[in-house]
């Protein structure tokens, strides 16, 4: 399995507001640039998505994949790849830390691997681009900037 890549950002909102936006998977195509569509296949007892299928168009990488989610309140969410066409791994998490008046620190951890061979350095760079872009887009969505 690949090494993990992580990035962090501070979002000027409470953890519950940030996690609410993360949990609203169906709205990702409105603000996550490479996500074309999302279909929630099942939900947990609290109504949060437990399994969802995504259509991704990230330039070179185009794929349809399904993720399984595990939610822990407004503190964290993790996911693991169930099935995909191009991806062999897409496991990750968001971890939220309340900073009071300063907002919420959001850490995004990701392990990504493709069926096509990729040098480790390039894979880590791709993971870093994915995590940094996702956090910037999430921040823009939550803060309305």
C-alpha positions in Angstrom: 0.0 0.0 0.0 1.1 3.5 -0.7 2.3 6.0 1.9 -0.2 8.5 3.2 -0.1 12.1 2.2 -1.7 14.8 4.4 -2.5 18.5 4.3 -4.2 20.8 6.7 -6.1 24.1 6.5 -8.0 26.3 8.9 -11.7 27.0 8.1 -13.5 29.9 9.8 -16.5 27.8 10.9 -17.4 25.3 13.7 -16.6 21.6 13.3 -20.3 20.8 12.9 -20.7 23.3 10.0 -17.5 21.9 8.3 -18.6 18.3 8.8 -22.0 19.1 7.5 -20.6 20.2 4.3 -18.3 17.2 4.1 -21.3 14.9 4.7 -23.3 16.5 1.9 -21.7 14.3 -0.7 -24.5 15.0 -3.3 -23.4 18.7 -3.4 -19.7 17.9 -4.3 -20.2 18.4 -8.0 -21.2 22.1 -7.2 -17.9 22.9 -5.6 -15.3 20.0 -6.0 -13.8 20.7 -9.4 -13.1 17.1 -10.5 -16.2 15.4 -9.1 -18.8 15.1 -11.9 -21.6 13.3 -10.0 -22.3 11.5 -6.7 -24.9 8.9 -5.9 -25.4 8.0 -2.2 -26.1 4.3 -2.1 -26.8 3.9 1.6 -26.8 5.9 4.9 -26.0 5.2 8.5 -28.4 5.5 11.4 -27.6 9.2 11.7 -28.5 9.8 8.0 -24.9 10.3 6.9 -23.7 8.5 3.7 -22.2 5.1 4.4 -21.6 4.1 0.8 -21.5 6.4 -2.3 -20.5 6.2 -6.0 -18.5 9.0 -7.6 -17.8 9.9 -11.2 -14.4 11.6 -11.3 -12.8 13.6 -14.2 -9.4 14.9 -13.0 -7.9 15.3 -16.5 -5.6 12.3 -16.9 -7.6 10.2 -14.4 -11.2 9.6 -15.2 -13.0 6.9 -13.1 -16.2 5.8 -11.4 -15.6 4.5 -7.9 -17.5 3.5 -4.8 -16.4 4.5 -1.2 -17.4 3.1 2.2 -17.6 5.7 4.9 -17.2 5.6 8.7 -18.3 8.7 10.6 -17.3 9.7 14.2 -19.5 12.6 15.1 -18.1 16.0 14.0 -14.5 14.8 14.8 -13.6 12.6 11.8 -14.8 10.7 8.8 -12.8 8.0 7.0 -13.4 6.1 3.8 -12.0 3.1 1.9 -12.3 2.1 -1.7 -14.9 -0.6 -2.4 -14.6 -0.7 -6.2 -13.2 1.3 -9.1 -12.1 1.0 -12.7 -8.7 2.9 -12.6 -8.1 3.3 -8.8 -6.7 0.4 -6.7 -6.7 2.5 -3.5 -8.4 5.6 -2.4 -8.4 5.5 1.4 -8.5 8.6 3.5 -10.0 10.7 6.2 -10.9 14.2 7.3 -10.0 15.0 11.0 -11.5 18.2 12.5 -10.1 20.0 15.5 -12.1 22.8 17.1 -9.9 25.9 17.6 -12.7 28.0 19.1 -12.8 31.6 17.7 -10.0 30.7 15.3 -12.2 28.2 13.5 -11.6 24.5 12.7 -8.3 22.8 11.7 -9.1 20.3 9.0 -6.6 17.6 8.2 -7.1 15.5 5.0 -5.1 12.3 4.9 -5.1 10.3 1.6 -3.6 7.1 0.1 -4.2 6.9 -3.6 -3.0 4.3 -6.1 -3.8 3.6 -9.7 -3.8 0.4 -11.9 -1.3 2.1 -14.2 2.2 2.1 -12.9 3.3 5.4 -11.3 6.6 6.3 -9.7 6.2 6.8 -6.0 7.4 10.5 -6.1 4.8 11.3 -8.8 2.0 9.4 -6.9 2.8 11.4 -3.7 2.8 14.6 -5.7 -0.6 13.7 -7.2 -1.9 12.9 -3.7 -0.6 16.3 -2.4 -2.4 18.1 -5.3 -5.6 16.2 -4.5 -5.5 17.0 -0.8 -4.5 20.6 -1.2 -7.1 21.3 -3.8 -9.9 19.5 -1.9 -9.1 21.5 1.2 -9.1 24.9 -0.6 -12.4 24.0 -2.3 -13.9 23.0 1.0 -12.8 26.2 2.6 -14.2 28.3 -0.2 -17.5 26.3 0.0 -17.9 26.6 3.8 -16.7 30.2 4.1 -18.6 31.4 1.0 -15.6 33.2 -0.3 
